[in-house]
Amino acid sequence: MYILDGIAYAGEIEAPIKVISARPLDEYKLWLRFSTGEEKIFDFAPLLDAPCFRPLKDKTVFDRVYVDYGAPVWCDGTIDIAPETLYRDSIPSQSASSAEHELAMA
């Protein structure tokens, strides 16, 4: 049990999900390592038509991803995406060596 803002909750408080590392892959995919230790792949392509992500259609801009305060960001932090969304909608990476191979091929 824990108390937050004067309200008692059952269970244990969960640490927020954070992105520890992000690397661009081919076809607008991101390789991600989360604070849980898991490595996943997120397909960013379906989001590129949204107005807020449209600048990322330029692959050179997309490839400049970096992590700031636990979230992947672009364009000096003006574009970001929630780590919870990435965690929920990504697929497990086959292995770290597989992701490294994809990176080497990029």
N, C-alpha and C positions, 0 to 999 in steps of 0.2 A: 504494500500500500504506500502511496505517496500523496502529499498535499501540494497543490499548485493553486496559487491565488485564492487560498482559503477553501478550496474544494478538495475533498478526499477522493482518490481514485484507486480502484483495485489494480493489482499487478505492479509491475515495475516500470519506471519511467524509461522510455526508449531514447537512445541517443539519436540525433538526427543523422540521416544519410548524407555523406559528403563525398564529392569526387576528389580523389587524391591525385590522380593523373589522367590526362586526356591526350590522345594522339589521333590525328586525322588519318583515315584510310582512303582507299579508292572508293568511288561511287558515293561520296558524301556520307561515309560511315565514320563513326568515332569509336576508337578503342578506349575503354574507361576502366580505371581501377577505383573502387569505392572504399570507404572507410571500414567496410565489413571485411575487406580483403578480397572480395570477389572481383573478377575481371569479366566485363561484358562488352558487347558490341551494340551500338545504337545506330539505326538507319535514319539519318537526318533528312534524306531526300523528300519524303512526303511533306515536310514542314516548310520547304523552301519557297512555296508560293504564298505563304502568310506574309503580310506586309512587314511585320517586325523582323522576319528572317530573310527577306528578299536579298539584302546585300551579300548574304552568304552563298548565293548562286555563283558568284565569282569564286572559283576554286582557290585562287591565291589568297582571298580573304578567309575562306573557310579553313584553309590549312594553317592559318595563324592563330588557332585556338590556344588558349592557355587557361590555367585554373587560378581563380581568385576567390578567396573566402569559401572554398568548397564547391564552387560551381564553375563549369566551363564558360568562358567569356570570349568575345571578339570585339574588335573596334574600340580599343581602350575602355572596355567594360560597358559600352553602350548597348551591346547585345549579349544576352545570357539566356540560360535555360535551367529550370529547377532540377536539382539532383534527384529529387523524388520521382519526377517524370522520367528521367533517364533510367533510373533503377527499375521502375515499374515496366517500362516499355522496351527495354533492351533484352538481348538474348545472351546467355552465357557464352563466353569465349571458349573455344575448344581447349586451349591451353595457352600459357604465356608464350611458349615457343612458337605456337601457331600465329599469334598476334604479332610477334616479333618478325616472323617470316613475311607476313602481310606488309608490315612496315618497311621491310627491306625491299620488297617488290615495288612499293609505291614510288 
